[in-house]
Amino acid sequence: MINVTKTYLPSFEEYAAFLKRAWDKSWITNHGELVQELEGKLKDYLNVKNLLFCSNGTIVLQMALKALNITKEVITTPFSYVATTNAILWEGCTPVFVDIDPKTFCIDTGKIEASITENTEAILVTHVYGFPCDVEKIKKIADQYKLKVIYDAAHAFGSGYEDKSLLSFGDISTCSFHATKIFHTVEGGCIVCNDDELFKKITLYRSFGHTDEDHYSIGINAKNSEFHAAMGLCILPKMPDIIKKRREISELYNSTLNFDQGLRRPQNASNFTYNYAYYPVVFESENKLREVIEVLNKNGINPRRYFHPSLNLLPYVQYRPCPISEDIAQKVLCLPLYNDLEKKDVLKISDLINNTLLSSKEKKQYATGS
């Protein structure tokens, strides 16, 4: 079975060696030694000022909204994982969906200002598939209207813009370290910000709002354990090799898929370093997408409709038309991409897709060799 992703795991012996350090000290949670070590190494790897390792990629979005005192309208994208919208709703805020750019699949910055009202307090958008939003235009808009900016960088670990990590932009950036992500800690996430006072506030939020017996604020339990940090410490040094391998697989897809048959891909920004987190393709119709999925499934291959549906269509949100997002969400498919996906499997996937995309006439010509 070839799934859309496969969790990268180090050797058990390597993982166990880190665990033994925590085991021997009987210190397995509450900001342990391994958590502190991982936070330091992540800050160095990403070259960011302040970073907290937390329990997952959703709670850090909630903490970001809470820390910035966001209570009203939030400009956001309809093309993301549902956690982006759910975090806004969970914190009692109102998501205001703005359609996406048809080339990058990130929020269309040219449409943001038309959706700003007197109740707008923040912009919370996603670096989709690890491709960057237009961070410069978003900052300009935010400065003009005095809005806070939160980036959901769940897919963007290892991606950069103009030699800076994508997690270094905005008032706050967050990331997911779920087992399906390019860098993972089984379950986990992080929150990044440059403002030291804001960081102190977030640090308190992560651990119930208190330190020892001194209580300072409201808080939540967003801590993570030594067991999760140990996984991150194993995987982080291997990130250059992991990204290199994923790039090679992506380039093989690029060279073997027939893009003359109605397939297309999101376009990269300039001055951008990609992490090859996903391999999305967009078909000319949903019917063709479903046909391809059926063929792949019959051959033991499980791609994923990621993202589907467009979030403005969720039954519990106020609908705002986002025709580009709605259209792409109907036709986009993420193909298998993981560290040890074999070349022969990539070739098989490409061949199955290419053959499915051929018209009836072309299939007949292909079969006869004419």
C-alpha positions as CSV (number, residue, x, y, z in Angstrom):
1,M,0.0,0.0,0.0
2,I,1.4,3.4,-1.0
3,N,-0.2,6.2,1.1
4,V,0.0,9.9,0.5
5,T,2.6,10.1,3.2
6,K,4.6,7.9,5.5
7,T,6.0,9.0,8.9
8,Y,9.8,9.3,8.9
9,L,11.2,7.3,11.8
10,P,14.8,7.2,13.1
11,S,16.3,3.9,14.3
12,F,14.7,2.7,17.5
13,E,18.1,2.6,19.1
14,E,18.7,6.3,18.4
15,Y,15.3,7.2,19.8
16,A,15.8,5.0,22.8
17,A,19.1,6.7,23.6
18,F,17.3,10.1,24.0
19,L,14.5,8.5,26.0
20,K,17.0,7.0,28.4
21,R,18.2,10.5,29.4
22,A,14.6,11.4,30.5
23,W,14.0,8.0,31.9
24,D,17.1,8.1,34.1
25,K,16.0,11.5,35.5
26,S,12.3,10.6,35.9
27,W,11.6,13.9,34.3
28,I,9.3,13.3,31.4
29,T,7.1,16.4,31.2
30,N,6.8,20.0,32.5
31,H,9.5,21.6,30.3
32,G,12.1,18.9,30.6
33,E,15.7,18.8,29.6
34,L,14.9,17.4,26.1
35,V,12.2,19.9,25.4
36,Q,14.5,22.7,26.3
37,E,17.3,21.3,24.1
38,L,14.9,20.9,21.2
39,E,13.6,24.5,21.5
40,G,17.2,25.7,21.4
41,K,18.1,23.7,18.4
42,L,14.9,24.7,16.6
43,K,15.6,28.3,17.2
44,D,19.1,27.9,15.7
45,Y,17.8,25.8,12.7
46,L,15.1,28.3,11.9
47,N,17.1,31.4,13.0
48,V,14.2,32.8,15.0
49,K,14.3,34.8,18.2
50,N,11.7,33.2,20.4
51,L,10.1,29.7,20.0
52,L,8.0,27.5,22.2
53,F,7.5,23.8,21.7
54,C,3.9,23.0,22.3
55,S,1.5,20.1,22.2
56,N,0.0,20.5,18.7
57,G,-0.4,22.8,15.7
58,T,-4.0,23.8,16.5
59,I,-3.5,24.9,20.1
60,V,-0.7,27.3,19.1
61,L,-3.2,29.0,16.7
62,Q,-5.6,29.4,19.6
63,M,-2.8,30.8,21.8
64,A,-1.8,33.2,19.1
65,L,-5.3,34.7,18.9
66,K,-5.6,34.8,22.6
67,A,-2.2,36.4,23.2
68,L,-3.0,39.2,20.6
69,N,-6.4,39.9,22.2
70,I,-8.3,39.0,19.0
71,T,-12.0,38.8,19.7
72,K,-13.8,40.0,16.5
73,E,-13.3,39.6,12.8
74,V,-10.3,37.7,11.4
75,I,-9.4,37.9,7.7
76,T,-8.5,34.3,6.7
77,T,-8.1,31.9,3.8
78,P,-10.7,29.3,2.7
79,F,-8.0,27.1,1.4
80,S,-6.3,25.4,4.3
81,Y,-6.8,22.5,6.7
82,V,-9.9,22.9,8.9
83,A,-7.8,23.6,12.0
84,T,-7.1,27.1,10.7
85,T,-10.8,28.0,10.7
86,N,-11.7,26.0,13.8
87,A,-9.1,27.9,15.9
88,I,-10.7,31.2,14.9
89,L,-14.1,30.0,15.8
90,W,-13.0,28.3,19.0
91,E,-11.6,31.6,20.3
92,G,-15.0,33.2,19.7
93,C,-13.8,35.2,16.6
94,T,-15.5,35.5,13.2
95,P,-13.6,34.2,10.2
96,V,-13.9,36.4,7.1
97,F,-12.9,34.4,4.1
98,V,-11.0,36.1,1.3
99,D,-10.4,34.1,-1.9
100,I,-7.1,32.8,-3.0
101,D,-4.6,33.5,-5.8
102,P,-5.2,31.0,-8.6
103,K,-1.4,30.7,-9.1
104,T,0.0,30.3,-5.6
105,F,-3.2,29.0,-3.8
106,C,-2.4,31.4,-0.9
107,I,-4.7,34.3,0.0
108,D,-5.1,36.8,-2.7
109,T,-3.7,40.0,-1.1
110,G,-5.4,42.1,-3.8
111,K,-8.8,41.2,-2.3
112,I,-8.0,41.7,1.4
113,E,-8.7,45.4,1.8
114,A,-12.2,45.1,0.4
115,S,-13.1,42.8,3.3
116,I,-11.7,44.9,6.1
117,T,-14.4,46.5,8.4
118,E,-14.3,48.4,11.6
119,N,-14.5,45.0,13.4
120,T,-11.4,43.5,11.6
121,E,-8.6,42.9,14.1
122,A,-6.3,40.4,12.4
123,I,-5.2,38.5,9.4
124,L,-4.6,34.8,9.9
125,V,-3.5,33.0,6.7
126,T,-1.7,29.9,5.6
127,H,1.5,29.3,3.7
128,V,-0.3,26.7,1.6
129,Y,1.7,23.5,1.0
130,G,4.7,25.4,2.3
131,F,4.6,28.0,-0.4
132,P,4.8,31.6,0.9
133,C,2.0,34.1,1.2
134,D,2.9,37.6,-0.1
135,V,4.3,38.6,3.3
136,E,5.4,42.0,2.1
137,K,2.0,43.0,0.9
138,I,0.3,41.6,3.9
139,K,2.6,43.6,6.2
140,K,1.8,46.7,4.3
141,I,-1.9,46.2,4.6
142,A,-1.7,45.3,8.3
143,D,0.4,48.4,9.1
144,Q,-2.0,50.6,7.2
145,Y,-5.1,49.3,9.0
146,K,-3.4,48.5,12.4
147,L,-4.1,44.8,12.2
148,K,-2.2,41.9,13.7
149,V,-0.8,39.2,11.5
150,I,-0.7,35.5,12.3
151,Y,0.8,32.9,9.9
152,D,-0.3,29.4,10.0
153,A,3.0,27.9,8.9
154,A,1.9,24.3,9.5
155,H,3.4,23.2,6.2
156,A,6.3,25.6,6.1
157,F,9.0,24.1,8.3
158,G,12.2,24.4,6.2
159,S,10.7,26.8,3.7
160,G,12.2,30.3,3.4
161,Y,11.7,33.7,1.7
162,E,14.7,35.9,1.0
163,D,16.9,33.8,3.2
164,K,14.6,33.9,6.2
165,S,12.4,31.1,7.6
166,L,8.8,31.6,6.8
167,L,8.2,31.2,10.5
168,S,10.0,34.5,11.2
169,F,7.2,36.6,9.6
170,G,4.1,38.2,11.2
171,D,3.4,39.1,14.7
172,I,3.2,35.4,15.4
173,S,3.8,32.3,13.3
174,T,2.8,28.8,14.2
175,C,3.8,25.3,13.0
176,S,2.6,21.8,13.2
177,F,4.9,18.9,14.1
178,H,2.3,16.2,13.5
179,A,3.6,12.8,12.4
180,T,2.5,13.6,8.8
181,K,4.6,16.7,8.6
182,I,8.1,17.0,7.0
183,F,9.6,17.6,10.5
184,H,7.6,15.9,13.3
185,T,7.6,15.1,17.0
186,V,4.8,12.5,16.6
187,E,2.4,15.1,18.0
188,G,3.4,18.7,18.5
189,G,3.8,22.2,17.2
190,C,5.6,25.4,17.9
191,I,4.8,29.1,18.2
192,V,7.2,31.8,17.1
193,C,7.3,35.6,17.8
194,N,9.9,38.4,17.9
195,D,8.4,40.5,20.6
196,D,9.8,39.6,24.0
197,E,6.9,40.8,26.1
198,L,4.4,38.9,23.9
199,F,6.6,35.8,24.2
200,K,6.5,36.0,28.0
201,K,2.7,36.1,27.8
202,I,2.6,33.1,25.5
203,T,5.0,31.2,27.7
204,L,2.6,31.7,30.6
205,Y,-0.4,30.6,28.5
206,R,1.4,27.3,27.7
207,S,1.5,26.3,31.3
208,F,-1.8,27.3,33.0
209,G,-0.7,30.9,33.4
210,H,1.5,30.3,36.4
211,T,5.1,29.6,37.4
212,D,5.5,27.5,40.5
213,E,3.0,29.1,43.0
214,D,2.9,32.5,41.3
215,H,-0.2,32.9,39.1
216,Y,-0.1,35.7,36.5
217,S,-2.8,35.1,33.9
218,I,-5.2,32.7,32.3
219,G,-3.6,29.7,30.7
220,I,-4.0,26.3,29.1
221,N,-2.1,23.1,29.1
222,A,-0.1,23.3,25.8
223,K,3.1,21.6,27.1
224,N,4.7,18.7,25.4
225,S,6.6,15.8,26.7
226,E,10.2,14.5,26.7
227,F,9.0,11.5,24.6
228,H,7.9,13.9,21.8
229,A,11.0,16.1,22.1
230,A,13.2,13.0,21.8
231,M,11.7,12.3,18.4
232,G,12.3,15.8,17.3
233,L,16.0,15.7,18.4
234,C,16.5,12.5,16.4
235,I,14.9,13.9,13.2
236,L,16.2,17.6,13.2
237,P,19.8,16.8,12.2
238,K,18.4,14.7,9.2
239,M,16.3,17.5,7.8
240,P,18.8,18.4,5.0
241,D,18.8,14.8,3.7
242,I,15.0,14.5,4.1
243,I,14.4,17.7,2.1
244,K,16.9,16.6,-0.5
245,K,15.2,13.2,-1.0
246,R,11.8,14.8,-1.2
247,R,13.1,17.3,-3.8
248,E,14.4,14.4,-5.9
249,I,11.0,12.7,-5.8
250,S,9.2,15.9,-6.7
251,E,11.5,16.5,-9.6
252,L,10.8,13.0,-10.8
253,Y,7.1,13.7,-10.7
254,N,7.8,16.9,-12.6
255,S,9.6,15.0,-15.4
256,T,7.2,12.1,-15.7
257,L,3.7,13.5,-15.3
258,N,2.1,14.7,-18.6
259,F,1.2,18.4,-17.9
260,D,-0.1,18.7,-21.4
261,Q,-3.2,16.7,-20.4
262,G,-4.8,19.4,-18.2
263,L,-2.7,19.0,-15.1
264,R,-1.2,22.1,-13.3
265,R,0.7,22.9,-10.2
266,P,0.9,25.9,-7.9
267,Q,3.5,28.4,-8.9
268,N,6.4,29.3,-6.6
269,A,7.3,32.9,-5.6
270,S,10.7,34.3,-6.4
271,N,13.4,34.5,-3.8
272,F,11.9,31.4,-2.2
273,T,13.4,28.2,-0.8
274,Y,11.0,25.3,-0.8
275,N,10.8,22.3,1.6
276,Y,8.9,20.0,-0.7
277,A,6.3,19.3,1.9
278,Y,3.6,18.2,-0.6
279,Y,3.1,17.4,-4.2
280,P,-0.3,18.8,-5.2
281,V,-1.7,18.6,-8.8
282,V,-4.9,20.2,-10.1
283,F,-7.0,18.4,-12.7
284,E,-9.2,20.0,-15.3
285,S,-12.4,18.7,-13.6
286,E,-13.6,17.0,-10.5
287,N,-14.8,14.1,-12.6
288,K,-11.3,13.6,-13.9
289,L,-9.9,13.8,-10.4
290,R,-12.3,11.1,-9.2
291,E,-11.4,8.9,-12.1
292,V,-7.7,9.2,-11.3
293,I,-8.4,8.4,-7.6
294,E,-10.3,5.3,-8.5
295,V,-7.5,4.0,-10.7
296,L,-4.9,4.8,-8.2
297,N,-6.9,3.1,-5.4
298,K,-7.4,0.0,-7.5
299,N,-3.6,-0.2,-7.7
300,G,-3.0,0.2,-4.0
301,I,-2.2,3.9,-4.0
302,N,-3.9,6.3,-1.7
303,P,-3.6,10.0,-2.6
304,R,-5.5,12.7,-0.7
305,R,-7.9,15.5,-1.5
306,Y,-6.0,18.1,0.4
307,F,-7.7,20.6,0.9
308,H,-11.3,19.6,0.5
309,P,-13.8,21.2,0.9
310,S,-13.1,24.9,0.6
311,L,-13.5,26.1,4.2
312,N,-16.1,28.8,3.4
313,L,-18.4,25.9,2.6
314,L,-18.3,24.4,6.1
315,P,-21.8,24.0,7.5
316,Y,-21.0,26.0,10.7
317,V,-19.6,29.1,9.1
318,Q,-21.1,32.2,7.5
319,Y,-20.8,31.6,3.8
320,R,-18.9,34.1,1.7
321,P,-18.3,33.2,-2.0
322,C,-14.7,32.3,-2.8
323,P,-15.0,30.9,-6.4
324,I,-11.4,30.2,-7.0
325,S,-10.9,28.3,-3.7
326,E,-14.1,26.4,-4.3
327,D,-13.0,25.4,-7.8
328,I,-9.5,24.4,-6.9
329,A,-10.7,22.5,-3.8
330,Q,-12.8,20.3,-6.1
331,K,-9.9,19.5,-8.4
332,V,-6.7,19.3,-6.3
333,L,-5.0,16.1,-5.3
334,C,-1.9,15.5,-3.3
335,L,0.2,12.6,-4.6
336,P,2.3,10.3,-2.4
337,L,5.5,12.0,-1.2
338,Y,7.7,10.7,1.5
339,N,11.3,10.1,2.3
340,D,11.7,6.4,1.1
341,L,9.1,6.4,-1.7
342,E,10.9,4.4,-4.4
343,K,11.5,5.6,-7.9
344,K,9.6,2.7,-9.4
345,D,6.5,3.7,-7.4
346,V,6.7,7.3,-8.6
347,L,7.0,6.0,-12.2
348,K,4.0,3.8,-11.6
349,I,1.9,6.6,-10.2
350,S,2.8,8.9,-13.0
351,D,2.1,6.3,-15.6
352,L,-1.3,5.5,-14.1
353,I,-2.3,9.2,-14.0
354,N,-1.0,9.9,-17.5
355,N,-2.9,6.9,-19.0
356,T,-6.1,7.9,-17.2
357,L,-5.8,11.4,-18.5
358,L,-5.6,10.3,-22.2
359,S,-8.8,10.8,-24.2
360,S,-10.6,7.7,-25.6
361,K,-9.1,8.3,-29.0
362,E,-5.6,8.8,-27.6
363,K,-5.9,5.6,-25.6
364,K,-6.8,3.7,-28.7
365,Q,-3.9,5.1,-30.6
366,Y,-1.6,4.5,-27.6
367,A,-2.8,0.8,-27.4
368,T,-2.3,0.2,-31.1
369,G,1.0,2.1,-31.3
370,S,-0.4,4.2,-34.2
